[in-house]
């Protein structure tokens, strides 16, 4: 909407003014140049969570390609940046910017298939420029994947690693408040939860309450199929767990949503091969009780003495790629009528929770990419200005802080993140409308207003005008508490922005509501 666009434009203007102020200071000027470039680069989304939460597997599923190592090697203890590139390339980067090529290996699997554990990045024989030995600061991966053309993904080490130095890498990247002029690394975070303990809550609080943290945070109950011990109803159990996690996080407002995803199944389904489908078809001919007995454990399923119509090595491959839950689900779907690999893959992806996660990421992150990037750029600008007091930059800092507080797109994102934290005394239908109006279902005008895509401009304007009246009255109610009043004012401004977007006539008899600074 207009004020969101204006916020991005003003961010550019403030960055240009600051660069003129610091033109003679190379370090500060370089940081500001980085801030300005961020506005034109893809959105940066970091994957974070505890050790073995399934971050690399989920990354592969989101990208739809096997590009991130998932076995526990040295590279999984590094921060790894995945960016779009015309050809696949992996480099180790040192703190001083030196670059060394990384050898990428792919181990063969059963029956001529690629190995179940995908790629391996070999860091044992790095050749640095000049022959000098250096410590690896992070890995940089370039890959020709469509997803990476829109989003740079940052895979981080587990926050609860046995090595404090490894965990600290993630903390420095996403929640370091000590470096005065460091720029925010990520615009948004996907946080993976296997359980919800003090380490998770503590890290989410660092991200959510820190002055310089990313604005958007989505929670994912990862490895959701393991919650039900691989049973066919495992995702139902995972949804119950996700609801419980969401309820506990509601009291803090630390996540905008919590989604259960079976990451292993999602990735395997997205890259399903014909040979694997043929194996599932063969297993579907096995009597139900016999197959259930064979699937009591992964080791039992791969035993060579079991009379199953799939070779033991291929069975072990299926167990490693799909898990017991994925095997049971794939066989069940074939028995129910899935007749080819394409239809089976589509249904497996849907049931894995990946489609739901992609929808949430699109609504919360992709459709608000400009606002999230502007927030990161302004946050970085504020850090640089704060680190250089007593200069002409002091005149810019108040406007930067005001912009961070007042840009309506930021206000909507904050309200979406905290809407569940406080119970609003509104009817359920009004709560649903409020959530929709501030962009909880998408930022398009018809989605915000609850109208079909083919609604006419007149219908859109009439609905927006009605929303202004309704939520302005709610905001002015004398018995409303402060949080309810703020939420209703935010909804009012969203509706007013829609009127501007729809070129509402200038005779609209409603004054702008300006929130207090």
Helices and strands as residue ranges (DSSP letters): H 2-21, H 26-38, E 43-49, H 55-63, G 74-77, E 80-84, E 89-94, E 99-101, E 103-108, G 110-112, E 114-122, G 129-131, E 136-143, H 146-150, E 151-155, H 164-175, E 188-193, H 198-209, E 216-221, H 224-227, H 234-250, E 258-260, H 263-270, H 274-283, H 288-294, H 298-301, H 312-335, H 341-352, H 354-364, G 366-368, H 369-386, H 394-406, H 408-418, H 428-437, H 445-449, H 457-475, H 482-501
